Amino acid sequence: ELMQVLIENSTNKGDVVLDPFMGSGSTGVACVNTGRRFIGMELDHGYFDIAQKRIEEAERAVLHG
């Protein structure tokens, strides 16, 4: 929830948000939930897989409301 508030207060819908240290994808999920585009980078494959799954789940939830 905190990341979503930060994204909403510092960007506009349609903006691109870059997260060079993506971790588990909280910023990406917040972007999906608030209508922002997202570019994330993560060196650790385990965290990347977690982030990818979380972001895809958020995208499905938005599409199927």
C-alpha positions as CSV (number, residue, x, y, z in Angstrom):
1,E,0.0,0.0,0.0
2,L,2.8,2.4,0.8
3,M,4.5,1.9,-2.6
4,Q,1.1,2.5,-4.3
5,V,0.7,5.9,-2.4
6,L,4.3,6.9,-3.3
7,I,3.7,6.0,-7.0
8,E,0.4,7.9,-7.1
9,N,1.9,11.0,-5.5
10,S,5.0,11.2,-7.6
11,T,3.9,10.2,-11.1
12,N,1.0,10.5,-13.5
13,K,-1.1,7.8,-15.1
14,G,0.7,6.5,-18.2
15,D,4.2,7.5,-16.9
16,V,7.0,5.0,-17.0
17,V,8.5,4.1,-13.6
18,L,12.0,2.6,-13.6
19,D,13.0,0.3,-10.7
20,P,16.7,-0.8,-11.1
21,F,16.5,-2.9,-7.9
22,M,13.2,-4.7,-8.4
23,G,13.3,-7.3,-5.6
24,S,9.9,-8.9,-5.2
25,G,8.2,-6.5,-7.5
26,S,6.2,-4.2,-5.2
27,T,6.8,-1.2,-7.3
28,G,5.7,-3.0,-10.4
29,V,2.5,-4.2,-8.7
30,A,1.8,-0.6,-7.6
31,C,2.3,0.6,-11.2
32,V,-0.1,-1.9,-12.6
33,N,-2.7,-1.0,-9.9
34,T,-2.4,2.7,-10.6
35,G,-2.1,2.8,-14.4
36,R,1.6,3.4,-14.8
37,R,4.0,1.5,-17.0
38,F,6.9,-0.2,-15.4
39,I,10.5,-1.2,-16.2
40,G,12.2,-3.4,-13.6
41,M,15.6,-4.9,-13.3
42,E,16.8,-7.6,-10.9
43,L,20.0,-9.6,-10.9
44,D,18.8,-12.4,-8.6
45,H,16.8,-14.9,-10.7
46,G,14.8,-16.0,-7.6
47,Y,13.6,-12.5,-6.9
48,F,13.0,-11.9,-10.6
49,D,10.7,-15.0,-10.8
50,I,8.8,-13.8,-7.7
51,A,8.4,-10.3,-9.1
52,Q,7.3,-11.6,-12.5
53,K,4.6,-13.8,-10.9
54,R,3.3,-11.0,-8.6
55,I,3.1,-8.5,-11.5
56,E,1.3,-10.9,-13.8
57,E,-1.2,-11.6,-11.0
58,A,-1.8,-7.9,-10.6
59,E,-2.3,-7.5,-14.3
60,R,-4.8,-10.3,-14.4
61,A,-6.7,-8.8,-11.4
62,V,-6.9,-5.4,-13.1
63,L,-8.1,-7.0,-16.4
64,H,-10.7,-9.1,-14.7
65,G,-11.6,-6.5,-12.0
